[in-house]
Amino acid sequence: MAQKKHEIENFLRAAGSRPRQMFGQNFMIDQNLVRTVAEAGLVERRDCVIEVGPGTGTLTQELLGRAGRVIAVEIDRDLARLLRKELGERPNFTLIEADALEGKHALNPELLAAIRAARDSGNPVKLVANLPYNVASPLIIEMLIAGVDLLAFTVQKEVALRIRATPGTPEYGPLSAMAQMLAKVELLRTLPPQAFWPAPKIESGLVRLTRDDRLGHRSEAFSRFVHKLFSFRRKTLRRALSQSDLDAESLLSATGFDPQSRAEQLSPEDLLRLFEAVPRQKDQ
């Protein structure tokens, strides 16, 4: 059952803590939406579910009743201590007290090892979480690259719109291209600020990404290529390629793209075609 605002306040007080902006903490206080998020993950008994930012454990408890195993990743040591006290005896609960990201483009090694172990055992791996706002974008892509089968999460609405954005729109960028090349993207619903405490200043979106990998072993190299290209998004494609230390003329000749167009006008499939034209990079 979702914790009410006063229950979360009491939990934080017992932990000697408070909502910390540096960790992007906004706690869900709407019981119906907690169930909605869990249901969006299509969680079954054989699933290994990753929850990043479990906070006070309201979604965690819902997931523990549905999944074979829940691995919660909490960076806040005060909350981690109380989560361990409250849920540590549950046989299907594991807590990783750490940042889910080791760097901007790398998962925490312990988390990555847990994902690989679950996949090796043949169990589906899913992310179901109210994602901390400050890690959402890089975490989503790294989870997909790591082979997570399904991601269902809440995130600020502007990020949700970026994930499903189309070429030529202001929201379109590396996150859009990577998500759409690795998964089927669904924006399931919008959530009001009042569903959380403290209430964020903007709406949130509930997103589901179902793995549909068209990159395979090329995903990390393609991610680096796209991020580099979009760092010159205001420049022409010819200039962006040149400033990415690539042979612009050869690539444009091989692909037939307009030299005066921009990277933000290319679809994810177009970006992949451009990437595949780079000598040797496609084999990395």
C-alpha positions as CSV (number, residue, x, y, z in Angstrom):
1,M,0.0,0.0,0.0
2,A,1.3,3.5,-0.9
3,Q,2.5,5.5,2.0
4,K,0.7,8.7,2.7
5,K,2.6,12.0,3.1
6,H,2.6,11.9,6.9
7,E,3.9,8.3,6.8
8,I,6.8,9.3,4.5
9,E,7.5,12.3,6.7
10,N,7.7,10.0,9.7
11,F,9.9,7.5,7.8
12,L,12.3,10.3,6.9
13,R,12.3,11.7,10.4
14,A,13.2,8.3,11.8
15,A,16.1,8.1,9.3
16,G,17.2,11.6,10.3
17,S,16.6,12.6,6.7
18,R,14.5,14.8,4.4
19,P,13.8,14.9,0.7
20,R,17.1,15.7,-1.0
21,Q,17.1,17.6,-4.2
22,M,20.7,16.4,-4.9
23,F,19.3,12.9,-5.3
24,G,16.2,14.0,-7.3
25,Q,13.9,12.7,-4.5
26,N,10.1,13.0,-5.1
27,F,8.1,10.3,-3.3
28,M,4.9,8.9,-4.8
29,I,1.9,9.3,-2.4
30,D,-1.0,8.2,-4.6
31,Q,-1.8,4.6,-3.9
32,N,-3.6,4.0,-7.2
33,L,-0.6,5.3,-9.2
34,V,1.8,3.1,-7.2
35,R,-0.2,0.1,-8.4
36,T,-0.4,1.6,-11.9
37,V,3.4,1.8,-12.1
38,A,3.8,-1.8,-10.9
39,E,1.2,-3.0,-13.4
40,A,3.0,-1.1,-16.2
41,G,6.0,-3.4,-15.6
42,L,3.9,-6.5,-16.5
43,V,5.7,-8.1,-13.5
44,E,5.5,-11.9,-13.2
45,R,6.9,-14.3,-10.6
46,R,9.9,-15.4,-12.6
47,D,11.0,-11.7,-13.2
48,C,14.0,-10.1,-11.6
49,V,13.0,-6.5,-11.1
50,I,15.4,-3.6,-10.7
51,E,14.1,-0.5,-8.7
52,V,16.4,2.5,-8.8
53,G,15.6,5.0,-6.1
54,P,13.3,3.0,-3.8
55,G,13.1,5.8,-1.3
56,T,10.8,4.9,1.5
57,G,9.9,1.6,-0.1
58,T,6.3,2.1,-1.1
59,L,6.7,0.8,-4.7
60,T,9.2,-1.7,-3.5
61,Q,6.6,-3.5,-1.3
62,E,4.2,-3.6,-4.2
63,L,6.9,-5.2,-6.4
64,L,8.0,-7.7,-3.8
65,G,4.4,-9.1,-3.9
66,R,4.7,-9.6,-7.6
67,A,8.2,-10.5,-8.6
68,G,10.5,-13.4,-8.0
69,R,13.3,-11.0,-7.0
70,V,13.6,-7.3,-6.4
71,I,17.0,-5.5,-6.5
72,A,16.7,-2.0,-5.1
73,V,19.5,0.5,-5.7
74,E,19.5,3.4,-3.2
75,I,22.2,6.0,-3.0
76,D,20.9,7.7,0.2
77,R,22.6,5.9,3.1
78,D,19.9,7.0,5.6
79,L,17.1,5.6,3.5
80,A,19.2,2.5,2.7
81,R,19.6,1.8,6.4
82,L,15.9,1.9,7.1
83,L,15.0,-0.1,3.9
84,R,17.4,-2.8,5.1
85,K,15.7,-2.7,8.5
86,E,12.2,-2.8,7.1
87,L,12.6,-5.2,4.2
88,G,16.0,-6.9,4.7
89,E,14.4,-10.2,5.9
90,R,12.3,-10.6,2.8
91,P,13.9,-13.5,0.9
92,N,13.4,-12.0,-2.5
93,F,14.8,-8.5,-1.6
94,T,18.3,-7.3,-2.3
95,L,19.6,-3.8,-1.6
96,I,22.5,-2.2,-3.4
97,E,23.6,0.8,-1.4
98,A,25.2,2.9,-4.2
99,D,24.7,5.2,-7.1
100,A,23.1,3.2,-10.0
101,L,25.6,4.9,-12.4
102,E,29.3,4.6,-12.1
103,G,29.7,7.4,-14.6
104,K,27.7,9.2,-17.2
105,H,27.8,6.3,-19.5
106,A,28.3,3.3,-17.2
107,L,26.2,1.3,-14.8
108,N,27.4,0.6,-11.3
109,P,29.4,-2.7,-11.5
110,E,27.4,-4.5,-8.8
111,L,24.2,-3.6,-10.5
112,L,25.5,-4.6,-13.9
113,A,26.7,-8.0,-12.5
114,A,23.3,-8.6,-11.0
115,I,21.6,-7.9,-14.4
116,R,24.0,-10.3,-16.2
117,A,23.5,-13.0,-13.6
118,A,19.7,-12.8,-13.9
119,R,19.9,-12.9,-17.7
120,D,22.3,-15.9,-17.6
121,S,19.9,-17.8,-15.4
122,G,17.2,-17.2,-18.0
123,N,15.0,-14.9,-15.9
124,P,13.5,-11.7,-17.5
125,V,15.0,-8.5,-16.2
126,K,12.9,-5.5,-15.8
127,L,13.3,-2.0,-14.4
128,V,10.2,-0.6,-12.6
129,A,10.8,2.6,-10.8
130,N,9.9,6.2,-10.0
131,L,13.3,7.3,-11.4
132,P,15.2,10.0,-9.6
133,Y,15.0,13.0,-12.0
134,N,18.8,13.6,-12.0
135,V,19.8,10.2,-13.4
136,A,16.9,9.3,-15.6
137,S,18.3,10.0,-19.1
138,P,21.7,8.2,-18.9
139,L,20.2,5.4,-16.8
140,I,17.5,4.5,-19.3
141,I,20.0,4.1,-22.1
142,E,22.6,2.1,-20.1
143,M,19.8,-0.2,-18.9
144,L,18.8,-0.9,-22.5
145,I,22.4,-1.5,-23.5
146,A,22.8,-3.9,-20.6
147,G,20.0,-6.0,-22.0
148,V,17.1,-5.2,-19.6
149,D,14.0,-6.6,-21.2
150,L,11.4,-4.0,-20.2
151,L,11.5,-0.6,-18.4
152,A,8.5,1.0,-16.8
153,F,9.1,4.2,-15.0
154,T,8.0,7.6,-14.1
155,V,10.1,10.6,-15.2
156,Q,9.6,14.3,-15.7
157,K,7.3,14.8,-18.7
158,E,9.9,16.6,-20.8
159,V,12.2,13.6,-20.7
160,A,9.2,11.3,-21.6
161,L,8.6,13.5,-24.6
162,R,12.3,13.4,-25.6
163,I,12.3,9.6,-25.5
164,R,9.5,9.4,-28.2
165,A,10.4,12.6,-30.1
166,T,10.5,12.6,-33.9
167,P,13.3,14.1,-36.1
168,G,13.1,17.9,-36.6
169,T,11.5,18.6,-33.3
170,P,13.2,20.5,-30.4
171,E,12.9,17.4,-28.2
172,Y,14.7,15.0,-30.6
173,G,18.2,14.0,-29.7
174,P,20.5,11.1,-28.6
175,L,18.0,9.9,-26.0
176,S,15.3,9.7,-28.7
177,A,17.5,7.9,-31.2
178,M,18.9,5.4,-28.8
179,A,15.6,4.5,-27.1
180,Q,13.9,4.0,-30.4
181,M,16.6,1.8,-31.8
182,L,16.6,-0.4,-28.7
183,A,13.0,-0.5,-27.7
184,K,9.3,0.0,-28.5
185,V,8.4,3.3,-26.8
186,E,5.0,3.9,-25.1
187,L,4.0,7.0,-23.1
188,L,1.2,5.4,-21.0
189,R,-0.1,8.4,-19.1
190,T,0.7,11.8,-17.6
191,L,0.9,12.1,-13.8
192,P,0.1,15.4,-11.9
193,P,2.6,17.0,-9.6
194,Q,0.2,16.3,-6.7
195,A,0.9,12.6,-7.0
196,F,4.3,13.2,-5.4
197,W,5.8,14.8,-2.3
198,P,7.5,17.2,-2.5
199,A,5.4,18.1,-5.6
200,P,7.6,18.8,-8.6
201,K,7.0,21.9,-10.6
202,I,6.2,20.0,-13.7
203,E,4.1,17.0,-14.7
204,S,5.6,13.5,-14.9
205,G,5.1,10.8,-17.5
206,L,4.7,7.0,-17.1
207,V,6.8,5.4,-19.8
208,R,7.2,1.8,-20.9
209,L,10.1,0.6,-23.1
210,T,9.8,-2.9,-24.4
211,R,13.1,-4.3,-25.7
212,D,13.3,-4.3,-29.5
213,D,17.1,-4.2,-30.1
214,R,18.2,-3.3,-33.6
215,L,21.8,-2.5,-32.6
216,G,23.1,-5.6,-30.9
217,H,26.8,-5.5,-30.2
218,R,27.0,-2.0,-31.9
219,S,24.9,-0.2,-29.2
220,E,27.8,1.3,-27.2
221,A,29.6,2.5,-30.3
222,F,26.4,3.8,-31.8
223,S,25.6,5.7,-28.6
224,R,29.1,7.4,-28.7
225,F,28.6,8.3,-32.4
226,V,25.2,9.8,-31.9
227,H,26.2,11.8,-28.8
228,K,29.2,13.2,-30.6
229,L,27.2,14.1,-33.7
230,F,24.4,15.8,-31.7
231,S,27.0,17.9,-29.8
232,F,27.1,19.8,-33.1
233,R,23.4,19.7,-33.7
234,R,23.2,23.4,-34.8
235,K,25.8,22.9,-37.5
236,T,25.3,21.4,-40.9
237,L,25.8,17.7,-41.3
238,R,29.0,18.2,-43.3
239,R,30.4,20.4,-40.5
240,A,29.2,18.1,-37.7
241,L,30.9,15.1,-39.3
242,S,34.1,17.0,-39.9
243,Q,34.2,18.3,-36.4
244,S,33.6,14.7,-35.2
245,D,37.0,13.8,-36.9
246,L,35.2,11.9,-39.6
247,D,35.6,12.0,-43.4
248,A,32.5,14.0,-44.1
249,E,32.7,13.9,-47.9
250,S,33.1,10.2,-48.1
251,L,30.3,9.5,-45.7
252,L,27.9,12.0,-47.4
253,S,28.7,10.4,-50.8
254,A,28.2,6.9,-49.4
255,T,24.8,7.7,-47.8
256,G,23.4,10.4,-50.1
257,F,22.4,12.7,-47.2
258,D,22.1,16.4,-47.9
259,P,25.3,18.1,-46.6
260,Q,23.3,21.1,-45.6
261,S,20.9,19.1,-43.4
262,R,21.5,18.7,-39.7
263,A,21.8,15.6,-37.5
264,E,18.5,16.5,-35.7
265,Q,16.7,16.0,-39.1
266,L,17.9,12.4,-39.5
267,S,15.7,9.5,-38.2
268,P,17.2,6.9,-35.9
269,E,17.4,4.6,-38.9
270,D,19.2,7.3,-40.9
271,L,21.7,7.8,-38.1
272,L,22.3,4.1,-38.1
273,R,23.0,4.1,-41.8
274,L,25.4,6.9,-41.4
275,F,27.1,5.1,-38.5
276,E,27.4,1.9,-40.6
277,A,29.2,3.9,-43.3
278,V,32.0,4.8,-41.0
279,P,35.0,2.5,-41.8
280,R,35.6,-0.2,-39.3
281,Q,33.3,1.4,-36.7
282,K,30.4,-0.9,-37.5
283,D,32.5,-3.8,-36.4
284,Q,33.4,-2.4,-33.0
